Structure formats: C-alpha cells, structure tokens
Amino acid sequence: MRSPFKVLREIRHHSRRVERNQFDRVQAAGFVLFAFVAPFLVSKMESVRVRESSAMLVLVRVFDTLGNSGESLGVRATEISAKDRAMPWREQVPLADVELVQHTLWCGWPLVTSHTDLPTEILVTRTASCPATREAEVLRHARPVLERKGFAESQATTQTHLSSWIFSWGAWWVMLSVGLALLLLPLRFAHLLTRRTRTLVRQSRIDRCHCPNCGYNAKHSILRGRCPECGSELYERPDY
C-alpha cells in the first residue's frame, strides 16, 4: 500500500498548473495596493462628505406678567415645549423665545466616521411687543433657566467612530477591487477571444498541413522541422 505522502507527491507532479496571465497579476497587485489607498480615501471623505444637522436643546420663553389693572409685574422666564410655542398666554405678554441650538457636523462616507459638535448657539426670536433694545434684558432672564437645566455654551468637540472607520476602509477596499475587476473584464474577454481565434486559425492550418505561423503550404516541404517560408517550427504532420 502506497503511503499518503507518495500519493500527494504524484498528484502534485501530475497536476496541471494554473496559468496566470497579465490580467491576473494586475488584479492581484491592485488588490494589495488598494489596501493602502483605502485609508487615505476614508480620511479624504471626512473633509469632502460633510453633513450638518441642528437640534434644539431647550426652549425658554421670556414674558412680561401683567396685573389686574394691566400694570407690569416684572419680566420672567420659563422653559416651554415646542408644541406650547403657538398657544395663547393669558395675563402675560410674550417678549421673546430663546433657543439653545446644537449644530453637529457628520463627516465620512459610506458611513459616518467622525462627528463634531459645534459650540451651542443661542437664538433669540423677539415678538412684536419686544423692541430690539430689550434683547439684552431678555438674555439676562433666560440664562439662569438654561443654567438650571444644565445647558451652557459649550466648546467644539470631535469624536471618531472606530468601527465605522474600519468598515468604511473595508468598503473602499472592496469597491476599488471590484471596480478594477470590472475595468479589466472587457479586456479579459477581448484577450480570450483573440487567443481562441488565433488557436482555431493555427489548428486549421495544421490540419491542412500548412505552417501555423504564416500559412505556407508545407505538405511537400523537404524541411520537415521548420517552415521554408518564415523559419518557424512546424508541428508534427500526418503522413499522406
């Protein structure tokens, strides 16, 4: 009984080697190269693909309270919801709505690889009963409410999403490799068609005892090893 190692050696010896053409080598080189190019594209997309979103953190209404005789009892501020913004206020005169807005920049493609929270912005929307000269007074009454809610003007902060960054790197790697394969596909087909056509032409010439290279009729040639016309080697021809 033969040993399995000897059987493997015989299989390896008699196995047909897979021929790699120039397209396979280009595809393999591109696959390795794109692994180093993809991180640069991910970093570049963080500055090219930027989306901005805004969110209202808190809404404060500043109003003037009126007494029974219509005199002013002082300016106050309270937090309200967005749906209460359009509701009528009794015995009170709304002066302005103060919004604390957070702007966020989302960077990266195909996934968001990092986001930046910009400094919060205070927006004041005055009503018709509040002149521009009272805007400083409105802000002075609104700030204590914002501070009690834990909101304040913040600084810009940037956070990187590591998992999204790795996935985007892999996605770019795959997209570039697939793009190169699709680009080489018509070239591969044209190369294969050319080789098959050339093989058929050469085989047809051999069957007719002609030179496979130039088509010279070498049936009655005294030089059975080479073509007397072009000097190329002749395949073995059947005897007639």
KEGURO-446398 format. One line per field, with one value per residue (C-alpha): x, y, z; residue number from 1; residue in three letters. Coordinates in nm, 4 decimals, always signed. Each point is the difference from the previous one (the first is absolute). Example, Ala and Ser with C-alpha at 12.3 -4.5 7.8 and 13.67 -1.06 7.14 Angstrom:
! residues 2
c1 <- +1.2300:+0.1370
c2 <- -0.4500:+0.3440
c3 <- +0.7800:-0.0660
resi <- 1:2
resn <- Ala:Ser
***
This chain:
! residues 240
c1 <- +0.0000:+0.1397:+0.0492:-0.2222:+0.3078:+0.0995:-0.3513:+0.0047:+0.3351:-0.1363:-0.3113:+0.2113:+0.2315:-0.2765:-0.2280:-0.0358:+0.1289:-0.2400:+0.1390:-0.0237:-0.0091:+0.0819:-0.3558:+0.0198:+0.3256:-0.1477:-0.3048:+0.2157:+0.2257:-0.3033:-0.1530:+0.3132:+0.0416:-0.3610:+0.0482:+0.2382:-0.1985:-0.3319:+0.1031:+0.0953:-0.3378:-0.1818:+0.1906:-0.0642:-0.3746:-0.0124:+0.0688:-0.1909:-0.3191:-0.1277:-0.3632:-0.1316:-0.2904:-0.1530:-0.1855:-0.1798:+0.1156:-0.2313:-0.2595:-0.0522:-0.2762:+0.0536:-0.3238:-0.1329:-0.2593:-0.2937:-0.2033:-0.3755:+0.0161:+0.2340:+0.3219:+0.3200:+0.0980:+0.3446:+0.1722:+0.0257:+0.1332:-0.1067:+0.0707:-0.2664:-0.0370:-0.0138:-0.3722:-0.0770:+0.1651:-0.3135:-0.2438:-0.1489:+0.1250:-0.2502:+0.0928:+0.3504:+0.1674:+0.2638:+0.3133:+0.2295:+0.0790:+0.3585:+0.1266:+0.3191:+0.0977:+0.2669:+0.1559:+0.1722:+0.2206:-0.0146:+0.3072:+0.0861:-0.1374:-0.1446:-0.0367:+0.0484:+0.3549:+0.0031:-0.2281:+0.0683:-0.2285:+0.0350:-0.0374:-0.3618:-0.1734:-0.2634:-0.2717:-0.2397:-0.3338:-0.1642:-0.3703:-0.1633:-0.0308:+0.3762:+0.2225:+0.3617:+0.1180:-0.1391:+0.1911:+0.2744:-0.2660:-0.1576:+0.3336:+0.0669:-0.3240:+0.0405:+0.3537:-0.0888:-0.2626:+0.2545:+0.2531:-0.2540:-0.0728:+0.3685:+0.0464:+0.2699:+0.2025:+0.2410:+0.3163:+0.0433:+0.0727:+0.0874:-0.0606:+0.1277:-0.2044:+0.2593:-0.2341:-0.1443:+0.3515:+0.1095:-0.3167:+0.0450:+0.3621:-0.1133:-0.2830:+0.2397:+0.2412:-0.2742:-0.1442:+0.3399:+0.0806:-0.3386:+0.0368:+0.3379:-0.1454:-0.2860:+0.2473:+0.2112:-0.3002:-0.0391:+0.3767:-0.0003:-0.2813:+0.1767:+0.3249:-0.1777:-0.1843:+0.3253:+0.1763:-0.2863:-0.0198:+0.3759:-0.0094:-0.2759:+0.1875:+0.3237:-0.1787:-0.1727:+0.3355:+0.1521:-0.2874:+0.0641:+0.3768:+0.0742:+0.2371:-0.1921:+0.1874:-0.0163:-0.2334:+0.2576:-0.0873:+0.2672:-0.1503:+0.2704:+0.2783:+0.3296:+0.0651:-0.2316:+0.1265:-0.0355:-0.2076:+0.2015:-0.1963:+0.0284:+0.2364:-0.2373:-0.0272:-0.2608:-0.2269:+0.0009:-0.2022:-0.1757:+0.1500:-0.1960
c2 <- +0.0000:+0.3334:+0.2637:+0.3095:+0.2206:-0.1810:+0.0310:+0.3758:+0.0332:-0.1808:+0.2165:+0.3138:-0.1256:-0.0826:+0.2926:+0.2710:+0.3345:+0.2908:+0.2545:+0.3619:+0.2587:+0.3697:+0.0863:-0.2265:+0.1627:+0.3495:-0.1024:-0.1436:+0.3071:+0.2297:-0.2013:+0.0527:+0.3643:+0.0918:-0.1227:+0.2951:+0.2477:-0.0582:+0.1709:+0.3179:+0.0027:-0.0448:+0.2962:+0.2079:-0.0677:+0.1471:+0.3410:-0.0538:-0.1639:+0.2230:+0.0208:+0.2433:-0.0481:+0.2225:-0.0943:+0.2250:-0.0890:+0.2230:+0.2725:+0.2836:+0.2569:+0.3421:+0.1834:+0.3020:-0.0715:+0.2398:+0.0894:+0.0368:+0.3636:-0.0738:+0.1185:-0.1967:-0.2253:-0.0840:-0.2101:-0.3743:-0.2997:-0.3642:-0.3070:-0.1035:-0.2743:+0.0513:-0.0827:+0.2720:+0.2623:+0.0915:-0.0204:+0.3288:+0.1305:+0.1597:+0.2970:-0.0137:+0.1740:-0.2176:+0.1993:-0.2537:-0.3691:-0.0962:-0.3235:-0.1829:-0.1756:-0.2662:-0.0262:-0.3275:-0.0805:-0.3619:-0.0949:-0.3051:-0.2356:-0.2642:+0.0097:+0.2907:-0.0398:+0.3088:+0.2734:+0.3441:+0.1736:+0.3721:+0.2533:+0.0448:+0.3045:+0.2176:+0.1229:+0.2744:+0.0378:+0.3252:+0.0641:+0.3210:+0.1254:-0.0275:+0.2689:-0.0721:+0.2067:-0.2595:-0.2951:+0.0254:-0.0066:-0.3075:-0.1854:+0.0967:-0.1647:-0.3066:-0.0972:-0.1090:-0.2397:-0.1476:-0.0443:-0.1702:-0.2494:-0.0768:+0.1635:+0.2515:+0.1230:-0.2881:-0.0402:-0.1948:-0.3693:-0.2669:-0.3721:-0.2741:-0.3158:-0.2776:-0.2779:+0.2164:+0.1022:-0.3654:-0.0923:+0.2968:-0.1031:-0.3518:+0.1336:+0.2212:-0.2938:-0.2223:+0.2725:+0.0810:-0.3689:-0.0667:+0.3124:-0.1192:-0.3446:+0.1533:+0.2210:-0.3011:-0.2144:+0.1227:-0.0162:-0.3567:-0.0917:+0.1611:-0.1773:-0.3354:+0.0487:+0.0863:-0.3060:-0.2322:+0.1405:-0.0294:-0.3591:-0.0955:+0.1552:-0.1775:-0.3322:+0.0385:+0.0610:-0.3020:-0.2207:+0.1115:-0.0593:+0.3694:+0.2003:+0.1108:+0.3305:+0.1296:-0.2475:-0.1289:-0.3338:-0.2233:-0.3311:-0.0791:+0.1870:-0.1807:+0.1897:-0.1820:+0.1789:+0.3645:+0.2017:+0.0937:+0.3257:+0.1550:-0.2412:-0.0755:-0.3501:-0.2264:-0.2250:-0.3700:-0.0654:-0.3203:-0.2008:-0.0054
c3 <- +0.0000:-0.1035:+0.2651:-0.0111:-0.0354:-0.3185:-0.1355:+0.0683:-0.1748:-0.3064:-0.0042:+0.0282:-0.2728:-0.2473:+0.0834:-0.2559:+0.1138:-0.0255:-0.2397:+0.1131:-0.2718:+0.0224:+0.0999:+0.3045:+0.1040:-0.0390:+0.2032:+0.2789:+0.0071:+0.0111:+0.2857:+0.2091:-0.1031:+0.0811:+0.3574:+0.0506:-0.2114:+0.1802:+0.3316:-0.1870:-0.1753:+0.3329:+0.1454:-0.3123:+0.0129:+0.3507:-0.1537:-0.3257:+0.1270:+0.2839:+0.1107:+0.2592:+0.2359:+0.2652:+0.3166:+0.2456:+0.3502:+0.1984:-0.0665:+0.2474:-0.0203:+0.1515:+0.0797:+0.1823:+0.2707:+0.0229:+0.3069:+0.0288:-0.1023:-0.2893:+0.1657:-0.0453:+0.2920:-0.1390:-0.2603:+0.0499:-0.1931:-0.0120:-0.2095:-0.2483:-0.2585:-0.3738:-0.0133:+0.2622:-0.2144:-0.1938:+0.2927:+0.1353:+0.3340:+0.2360:+0.2165:-0.1428:-0.2891:-0.1780:-0.0706:-0.1674:-0.0417:+0.0770:-0.1600:+0.0829:-0.3255:-0.0482:-0.3485:-0.0926:-0.2993:-0.1191:-0.2058:-0.2081:-0.2649:-0.0388:+0.3790:+0.2377:+0.1259:+0.2256:+0.1212:+0.1441:+0.2478:-0.0637:+0.2827:+0.1011:-0.1397:+0.1675:-0.2347:+0.1107:-0.1780:+0.1099:-0.0190:-0.1198:+0.3588:+0.0640:-0.1535:-0.0899:+0.2963:+0.2413:-0.1479:+0.2622:+0.2734:-0.1585:-0.0025:+0.3612:+0.1131:-0.2259:+0.1026:+0.3581:-0.1404:-0.2416:+0.2775:+0.2289:-0.2778:-0.0293:-0.3402:-0.0745:-0.2924:-0.0725:-0.2033:-0.3214:+0.0531:-0.2577:+0.0406:-0.2306:-0.0586:-0.0187:-0.1130:-0.2795:-0.1026:-0.0335:-0.1911:-0.2372:-0.0582:-0.0928:-0.2170:-0.1977:-0.0362:-0.1421:-0.2259:-0.1508:-0.0544:-0.1609:-0.2136:-0.1261:-0.0743:-0.1983:-0.1863:-0.0955:-0.0930:-0.3620:-0.0448:+0.1278:-0.2392:-0.2962:+0.0903:+0.0355:-0.3283:-0.1767:+0.1397:-0.0895:-0.3516:-0.0440:+0.1298:-0.2423:-0.2920:+0.0918:+0.0513:-0.3344:-0.1697:+0.1732:-0.1134:-0.3597:+0.0398:-0.0226:+0.2136:+0.3116:+0.0047:-0.3587:-0.1703:-0.2497:-0.1557:+0.1545:-0.1029:-0.2551:+0.1755:+0.0306:+0.3211:+0.2356:+0.3130:-0.1075:-0.2422:-0.3116:-0.0251:+0.3488:+0.1773:+0.2872:+0.1433:-0.1557:+0.1977:-0.0711:-0.3110:-0.0945:-0.2822:-0.3273
resi <- 1:2:3:4:5:6:7:8:9:10:11:12:13:14:15:16:17:18:19:20:21:22:23:24:25:26:27:28:29:30:31:32:33:34:35:36:37:38:39:40:41:42:43:44:45:46:47:48:49:50:51:52:53:54:55:56:57:58:59:60:61:62:63:64:65:66:67:68:69:70:71:72:73:74:75:76:77:78:79:80:81:82:83:84:85:86:87:88:89:90:91:92:93:94:95:96:97:98:99:100:101:102:103:104:105:106:107:108:109:110:111:112:113:114:115:116:117:118:119:120:121:122:123:124:125:126:127:128:129:130:131:132:133:134:135:136:137:138:139:140:141:142:143:144:145:146:147:148:149:150:151:152:153:154:155:156:157:158:159:160:161:162:163:164:165:166:167:168:169:170:171:172:173:174:175:176:177:178:179:180:181:182:183:184:185:186:187:188:189:190:191:192:193:194:195:196:197:198:199:200:201:202:203:204:205:206:207:208:209:210:211:212:213:214:215:216:217:218:219:220:221:222:223:224:225:226:227:228:229:230:231:232:233:234:235:236:237:238:239:240
resn <- Met:Arg:Ser:Pro:Phe:Lys:Val:Leu:Arg:Glu:Ile:Arg:His:His:Ser:Arg:Arg:Val:Glu:Arg:Asn:Gln:Phe:Asp:Arg:Val:Gln:Ala:Ala:Gly:Phe:Val:Leu:Phe:Ala:Phe:Val:Ala:Pro:Phe:Leu:Val:Ser:Lys:Met:Glu:Ser:Val:Arg:Val:Arg:Glu:Ser:Ser:Ala:Met:Leu:Val:Leu:Val:Arg:Val:Phe:Asp:Thr:Leu:Gly:Asn:Ser:Gly:Glu:Ser:Leu:Gly:Val:Arg:Ala:Thr:Glu:Ile:Ser:Ala:Lys:Asp:Arg:Ala:Met:Pro:Trp:Arg:Glu:Gln:Val:Pro:Leu:Ala:Asp:Val:Glu:Leu:Val:Gln:His:Thr:Leu:Trp:Cys:Gly:Trp:Pro:Leu:Val:Thr:Ser:His:Thr:Asp:Leu:Pro:Thr:Glu:Ile:Leu:Val:Thr:Arg:Thr:Ala:Ser:Cys:Pro:Ala:Thr:Arg:Glu:Ala:Glu:Val:Leu:Arg:His:Ala:Arg:Pro:Val:Leu:Glu:Arg:Lys:Gly:Phe:Ala:Glu:Ser:Gln:Ala:Thr:Thr:Gln:Thr:His:Leu:Ser:Ser:Trp:Ile:Phe:Ser:Trp:Gly:Ala:Trp:Trp:Val:Met:Leu:Ser:Val:Gly:Leu:Ala:Leu:Leu:Leu:Leu:Pro:Leu:Arg:Phe:Ala:His:Leu:Leu:Thr:Arg:Arg:Thr:Arg:Thr:Leu:Val:Arg:Gln:Ser:Arg:Ile:Asp:Arg:Cys:His:Cys:Pro:Asn:Cys:Gly:Tyr:Asn:Ala:Lys:His:Ser:Ile:Leu:Arg:Gly:Arg:Cys:Pro:Glu:Cys:Gly:Ser:Glu:Leu:Tyr:Glu:Arg:Pro:Asp:Tyr
***
